[in-house]
Amino acid sequence: QSERVQLALPFQGTLLHGSFQRNAFTYGVAMFQHGYLDQAAESFEQVIVDNPDDPEAYYNLGTLNLRRNNLAAARQYLQQTVTLKPNYPEAWNNLGMISAQQGDATAAISSFQRALQLRPSYEIVLLNLGNIYRKLHRFDEASAYLDKALLLEPEDPEVNYSLGMIF
């Protein structure tokens, strides 16, 4: 082992923690970013085993399952995220997306509104709310949210498209 450490660290210094360990969270993020979803899930699950109160690990598992279109698992992990960290606007947005995909506009609006309370200039949430209201034919409300999103990101093609669909 000392020879491996010497090869890995060919400079003078002292190893303060006594041994090298893999950071399961960082490893999971790297795997997720490169599309290795199974490996990322295993890493985030390990983080939860080691630290069951880590909202970031639950959030990443929720997002990963949302990407896989496993909405039940995504909801479960994201609910745990907001239980541990209620002021997490990204988690509330993703919960809103799940509700919208499942056809529950009331729950989607509630989750999106919670995200906006936490971050009033959250452009993607403004877009999501505008689109929910547009689908409900509540065009004045849709336009109000989409106009706010447009002020934040005037070149965003999705916002412009959504506004165009209202007209």
N, C-alpha and C positions, 0 to 999 in steps of 0.2 A: 504494500500500500504506500509506503513512504516513497518508493521509486515512482509510482504513478503520480503522486502528488508533486514530486520534483519535476516530472515531465510536464505536468499541467501548469505548474507555476514556476517557471524557470527564472524567477527573480527572488531576491531576498525579501523576507517578511515573515509574519507569524499568522498562522491560521487561528482565528479567535474562537470559532465555534466547535472546534475539535474534529469535525468531519464534514464532508460535503453531502448535501441533501438536495433532492430535486424539489423545486417549488411547484407543487401540483397545480396551483392556481395559474401561475405564469405558463406552465406547460399546457394546461387546458386552453388558455387563450390562444396560444400559438397554434395548437392543433385545430381549434375552431376557425381561426383566420385562414388556415390553409385547406379547409374543407374536410379535415379528418374528424367527422362528427362523433363517431363511436369512441375514439381515443379521447376526444375532448370531454365527452360525457363521463367517461371513466375517471378522468382527472378531477372534474368538478365534484363527482360523487365522493372521491377520496377526500377532497377539501371538507365536504360536509361531515364525513366520518370523523375527521380530525377536529373540526370546528363546526358543530351543528348550528351555531348562531351566526354564520357568515352569510349576510344577505346577497353579497356579490356572487357567490357560488350558486345560490338558488336562482338569482336573476339570469346568470349565464345558462343554467340548465333550462330555464323557462324559455329563453330566447332560442336556444338550440332546438328545443322541441317545437317551438313555433315555426322555425325554419323547416323542420321535418313534417310539418302539418299534423303533429300529434297534439291536438288542441287540449285534450283532457290533461295530459301530463304538463303541458306548458302552463295551463291555468293553475294547476296544483303548485308548481314551483314558483310562479309569479305571485300567487296569493301568500305563500310563505315569505317571499321577499318583502311584500308590503306589511306583513305582520311584524317582521323583524325591523323594517325600516320604512315606516309609513310615508316619509317625505321623499320618495323615490319616483320622480316624474316619468322616467323611462319605463319603469315597471307598470305604472298606471296606464301609460300609453299602450303598452303591449297587451295589458288586460282588456283595454278598449278594443284593440284590434281583434282579439279572440272573440269578444262578444259580438262585434260587427260581423265577423265571418260566420258566426253561429246564428245570425239573424236577430239578435237581441239588441235593438237600437237603444232602448232605455238604459240598459246596463252599459253599453258602449259610451253613450253620452255622459253618463255618470263618471265613468273612469277617465274619459278625456277631460271632463271639467275638473276633476281632482288633479290631473297632471297640470292643467293650466293654472290652478290655484297655486301650485308649487313653483311653476315657471311660466309667468304670463306671456313671455315672448317665445314660446316653444313652437316654432313654425310648423313642424310636422303634425303636432296636435291640432293646431288651427286648421290645417289642411284636412285632417281626418274628421274633425267636427263639421267642417264645411261640407265634406262629402256625405257624411251621415245625414245632415239636414237636407242636402240636395236630393238624396234618395228618398227622403220622407216627403218631398215636395214642399218643404218649408224654406222657400227660396230666399226670403228676407234674412232669416238667421244664417243660412248657408252663405249668402253674399257677405254678411257682416264678418264672419270668421275668415272667409277667403280673402276679403279685402285687407284684413289685418296681416294675413300670411303674405300677401303680395307686397305690403309695405316692408316686411322684413326681408323678403327674397323676390325682388321684382323679376328676376330672370328665371325663376323656377318654372319649368315647363308644366309640371303637374298642377301647380296653382293656377297658372294661366289656362290650362285645359279645363280645369274644374269650373273656373269662372265662365269660360266660353260655353260650357254645357248648360249653365244656368240661363244664359242669354239665348 
